[in-house]
Amino acid sequence: MPGRVVIPKLPGYTVSSPVSLDDHAFNKQQTLRYVKGYAHEAPEMTVQDPHMASGVTEMYRSGQYNPSTYTSSPTYASAKKEETLPDWVVNNNKVLRWYGYFKEAVTESAVENYRVRKVVIFFYLEDNSCQVVEPKEDNSGLPQGVLIRRHRIEKSDGSFFAPGDFVVGDNVSFYGRTFHIVDADVFTRQTLADAGLEYGPAEAYPDDPFTTKRLSMQRHTSGGSNGTGSPMSPGSTGTTLRKDDGKKKLQQFMHNARKVLRFYCVWDDRQALYGDRRPYRLHYFLEDDTVEILELHENNDGRDPFPVFLRRGPLPKDFHVTRTGKKLVREQCYGPQDLALGAFIHVYGRDFFIHDADDFTKQWYSENVGATDAMEPIPVGEGIRPIPVPALPPYNGFGSFEDSEQSCKNLVPKPPKKDFYKLMNKDKIVLRFSTRFVETPTHQLSSSDRERKFVLSYFLADDTLSIFEPPQRNTGITGGKYLERSKVLKNSTEMYSEKDLYVGKVLSVHQRTFELLEADEFTYQYMENNRHVYLMADWEAALKAIQAQLQGEEAVRSAFINVDQAGIGSLTEHQFEAALRQAGVELTRHQIISLHRRLAKDGKVQVEDVLRIFI
């Protein structure tokens, strides 16, 4: 037959041909897609008219199928489900809730023969699972909480429970236990109403004999008809005391259950050997007037983690009473009226200082005692004490000072650390001064020593100094190196530094006394550029010191006029110094030189300019 392609029927060549061999789109339909951001699996496309599909197949097999003349196309099932989200997405976090109860038989009790236990039934729409929870009640004595964990529960016929199986006023049985539904929440009623299921009004819970008797007992012990009790008085710890001790304790327990006063206190035991100052937390339980003290631990405090300092129990004011063996009464123990901020309490011979309380404690005292101003926290923090620095012993002269210092600081001496910042930034910076010997009461100078001159060099890179003596003719003294470059002690524990050097300073170098006479131009400029380090080179500070020491305009003017004997109106450096000395100004020679360098023009200062500045 012309136009028909014959495919041999061989193993591996048998194919499922499409509707037309002219259609080369052999791709498989995509069934996995995302709808509104969620992964969704769409159903496969199926032919909806089986007769049409079989007719096309026969025409194809007989070779009579022509896609150009056959205009009808098969219709496929509607893909409506492709555009909807799955149930677990649509119903996410949607929970139906019903309220109910079940009766539990009580066999060995003279007060009751059954007990009504209230439950809440949850139905999760996302996976049709159920959960039954019993709300917890205070002091019930029953293990309450989740009764039936969340899962899909089967009915007796093998099917699973659905929302239509829960009807207000009807019973529902889970695993042999029957629950009676009395109400549903607003969301459940609205959701089921939209689905066509209307609920009737809510029912009331039946009376429970034990609960009824318990409420009546509470009203009787509290002295009121509503069971709320009377206000708490300061001395009664919130209870109305009666002669019957059993009723009194029951009333106190019912009113103050789970009410705890919390105080923060410190115990200072530093006067004892190995004593310390430790923080603690004190708990006062209002339900039975007992006290508990706990230790507060900090990170790396070196203490064993024992949390309880005093076990819960009555705290006597005088612990000697406990030695008699008699039972403690309330007046002998601490109560809320005895606990106040700023007060000391005696805990078996230990004095605890109360300095703060939590918010609930402050509110309780404000409502029941009326203490509002007295509840302000008291600061007990202590400043950080400086770490004592051990004093270095006097230098004995053996080895260098740094090596001896390391021997005092470490058991195994370490090499002294160098200041690399100064080595890198202050290398080749040398301060030079001209010096001479100075006579002291312990050292008399000879005539030759009085004429000797020296050059003192201070190296900022490593804080060392050296002294050089320039050769002089006909003195009989060979010049050259007088002191090798090294660090020099100012006293037994301190070295000379750059701040100790200025013109006019007297230095003691190895039992010889030197006076700094002059400095070179580089030293003057370097010190003036770093006035924050070299205070003697600060001309502004020198000017303020002069203005503070001057006593009158006439004395200053006469001093400068007397020095200017030539009457030229200008003074050299030495004349400027002499005028200041005559005016009664006490400054170092370096300060005077720095001020003269600032005011001088061509090496001299004008008298009128100086007087105008000073006065």
Secondary structure, DSSP 8 states (H G I E B T S, - for coil): -TT-------TTT-----S-TT---------EEEETTEEEE-----BS-HHHHHHHHHHHHHT---TTT------B---GGGGS--HHHHTTT-EEEEEEEEEEE--S-SS-SEEEEEEEEEEETTTTEEEEEE---TT--S--EEEEEEE--B-TTS-B--GGG--TT-EEEETTEEEEEEEE-HHHHHHHHHTT------------HHHHHHHHHHHHHHTSSSS------TTTTT----S-HHHHHHHHHHHHTT-EEEEEEEEE-TTSTT--EEEEEEEEETTTTEEEEEE---TT-------EEEEEE--BSSGGGGGG-----GGGB--GGG--TT-EEEETTEEEEEEEE-HHHHHHHHHHT---GGG---------------------SSS-HHHHHHHHH-SS-------HHHHHHSTT-EEEEEEEE--BTTB---HHHHT-EEEEEEETTTTEEEEEE---TTSS---EEEEEEE--BSSSS-B--GGG--TT-EEEETTEEEEEEEE-HHHHHHHHHTTTT-GGG-HHHHHHHHHHH---HHHHHHHHHHH-TT--SEE-HHHHHHHHHHTT----HHHHHHHHHHH-BTTBEEHHHHHHHH-
